[in-house]
């Protein structure tokens, strides 16, 4: 194993080992309180950006298609995707608020 490999192994091994004595005032509650205090904003998410679109008729869908006639006589009809005149859905409210993905507390239920 070369020098680079040894450095990588040492970094991995040192990240799993703990050198030193734990502090007397260390508690899980204090660590969690500090993590929540450092989180900016509310832990709840009340809405999200919608992924669907409205067409000019007011229909809501992810994609819109129209049927196009054959180019020459005897050909098949085909479906053409519509990209123009679509309006994004905008903000969609959640029925029940969700926790933010970056919230620093791990929830555990027994």
C-alpha positions as CSV (number, residue, x, y, z in Angstrom):
1,X,0.0,0.0,0.0
2,X,1.4,3.4,-1.0
3,X,1.6,6.6,1.0
4,X,-1.7,7.9,-0.3
5,X,-3.5,4.7,0.6
6,X,-2.1,4.9,4.1
7,X,-3.3,8.5,4.5
8,X,-6.8,7.5,3.4
9,X,-7.0,4.5,5.8
10,X,-5.8,6.7,8.7
11,X,-8.5,9.3,7.9
12,X,-11.2,6.7,7.8
13,X,-10.0,5.0,11.0
14,X,-9.6,8.3,12.9
15,X,-13.2,9.3,12.0
16,X,-14.6,6.3,13.8
17,X,-12.4,6.4,16.9
18,X,-12.8,8.9,19.7
19,X,-9.8,10.1,21.6
20,X,-10.3,12.0,24.8
21,X,-12.7,11.9,27.7
22,X,-16.3,13.0,27.4
23,X,-17.3,16.1,29.2
24,X,-19.4,15.9,32.4
25,X,-21.9,18.4,31.2
26,X,-22.4,16.6,27.9
27,X,-26.0,15.5,27.3
28,X,-28.0,14.5,24.3
29,X,-30.5,17.2,25.1
30,X,-27.9,20.0,25.1
31,X,-26.6,18.9,21.7
32,X,-30.1,18.7,20.2
33,X,-30.9,22.1,21.6
34,X,-27.8,23.6,20.1
35,X,-28.6,22.1,16.7
36,X,-32.1,23.4,16.7
37,X,-30.9,26.9,17.7
38,X,-28.5,26.9,14.8
39,X,-31.2,26.0,12.3
40,X,-32.5,29.2,10.7
41,X,-36.3,29.5,10.2
42,X,-39.1,27.2,11.1
43,X,-38.7,23.4,11.0
44,X,-42.1,23.1,9.2
45,X,-42.8,23.3,5.5
46,X,-46.3,24.5,4.6
47,X,-46.1,24.6,0.8
48,X,-44.0,23.5,-2.2
49,X,-43.5,24.5,-5.8
50,X,-46.0,22.7,-8.0
51,X,-44.7,20.5,-10.9
52,X,-47.8,20.7,-13.1
53,X,-49.0,23.2,-15.7
54,X,-52.3,24.8,-16.7
55,X,-53.1,25.0,-20.4
56,X,-55.3,27.7,-22.0
57,X,-58.5,25.7,-21.2
58,X,-57.6,25.6,-17.5
59,X,-56.8,21.9,-17.4
60,X,-54.0,20.8,-15.0
61,X,-51.4,18.1,-16.0
62,X,-47.7,17.3,-16.1
63,X,-47.7,17.2,-20.0
64,X,-50.0,18.1,-22.8
65,X,-50.3,16.5,-26.2
66,X,-52.4,17.2,-29.3
67,X,-53.3,14.8,-32.1
68,X,-51.7,15.8,-35.4
69,X,-53.0,14.5,-38.8
70,X,-50.9,12.5,-41.2
71,X,-48.3,14.4,-43.3
72,X,-49.3,12.5,-46.4
73,X,-52.3,10.6,-47.5
74,X,-52.6,7.2,-45.9
75,X,-50.2,8.0,-43.1
76,X,-50.8,7.6,-39.4
77,X,-51.9,10.2,-37.0
78,X,-49.4,11.1,-34.3
79,X,-49.2,12.9,-30.9
80,X,-47.3,16.2,-30.7
81,X,-46.3,17.6,-27.3
82,X,-47.5,21.1,-26.5
83,X,-44.8,23.4,-25.0
84,X,-46.4,26.8,-25.6
85,X,-49.1,28.7,-23.7
86,X,-48.6,26.7,-20.5
87,X,-48.7,28.4,-17.1
88,X,-46.8,26.8,-14.1
89,X,-49.0,25.7,-11.2
90,X,-47.2,27.8,-8.6
91,X,-47.3,27.2,-4.8
92,X,-49.2,24.1,-3.6
93,X,-50.2,24.1,0.1
94,X,-49.7,20.9,2.1
95,X,-52.7,19.6,4.0
96,X,-50.4,18.6,6.9
97,X,-47.2,20.5,7.4
98,X,-44.0,18.5,6.8
99,X,-40.6,18.7,8.5
100,X,-37.9,20.5,6.6
101,X,-35.3,18.2,5.0
102,X,-32.4,20.1,6.6
103,X,-33.9,20.0,10.1
104,X,-30.9,18.8,12.2
105,X,-32.8,16.5,14.7
106,X,-33.3,12.7,14.1
107,X,-36.7,11.6,15.1
108,X,-36.9,8.1,16.6
109,X,-40.0,6.2,17.7
110,X,-39.7,3.1,19.8
